Amino acid sequence: LPIGISFYTFQSIGYCIDVYRKDVKCEKNFIIYALFVTFFPQLVAGPIERSNNLIKQFYDEHKFSYENAVAGLRYILAGMFRKVVIADTSAIIVNAVYNNIHSYNGLTLIVATILFAIQIYGDFSGYSMIAIGSAKIMGFNLMENFKSPYFSKNITEFWNRWHISLSTWFKDYVYIPLGGNRKGFKRKLINLAIVFLVSGLWHGAAWTFVIWGLLHSLYRVSEEILPKIKKSSENKILNALKILLTFLLVNVAWVFFRANRLKDALYVFKNVFINLFNFELLGSNLTNILLKVFSSPAFKYYIYLVFAVSLILLFIEDLIMIKKNINIVGYYDKVKGLRYVLYFLQTILILITSMILFATNNQTSQFIYFQF
């Protein structure tokens, strides 16, 4: 299938439904409509744009703007950093373990799963930032697709912050037409379950994706039945525990999302407690993987160091953005003079990481969501 077919198909379906509902007028200019469907920055992996936001922008006159260029380049730099330094570095361990999963157990499987959570976030949010930045330079505004999702205190909040363009698409074009929450509490729970099942099938016609969707439907339904979970709290320790619990639940589902086969996912849960606290075995596994990839201890230790520094930078970035409710442009403005240090540091990390991955025949991988 053509890469990204689901994204522009969903965008086109959304337009057709909007016209049918008379929420937007039918676009008479074929060139404008074709541009809406094939707008290159977000064509192959989103964000899934709405016609009422993007089409009208094609009729505006766009002149060069210094502010838009700076904002766009900030998005692109942050996106490249997430993709190359965070996602592609994580992928080294993730791919080695999940593509030969029966050779590992215990703590190694847990670390690989957590790294996949980091990889898919860095990869997909990185692409979204690059898309938003590319469009911004030309004067077009695309919707934010991620808002620090791993700081969510529950699954409901997670889906309000993860792949926002898809989750809102399902809400507007599947959940609400099914009746939403207008037809009673039981029907609401059924509608939620259907939405997440369809979301799983959207990612692929495989049992792994179906179970991933079913798990998230179970999480959401459970939160509706146990509403206390969603109540906010001023207790920082309690909020931290909620964030950790949500991250744990998301990682449980990520096992099925990443596993090549259903039996591989089941192997992870079956063997995860074997040698669970055997840190010596974990260190040996990770060292062997990195030595096979890089064949040089110097490169291996560089990857350890750069990944640790990069995770700290990403953590601070997401924490500030969620605390201040700002995007990446606002983040760079917030750190003021330090932003020039960040520009330099992120650029150097991108360049050095790219060169090392290329030199060791481990080139940066394709964006994960190109397959959907």
Disulfide bonds with the S-S distance in Angstrom:
none
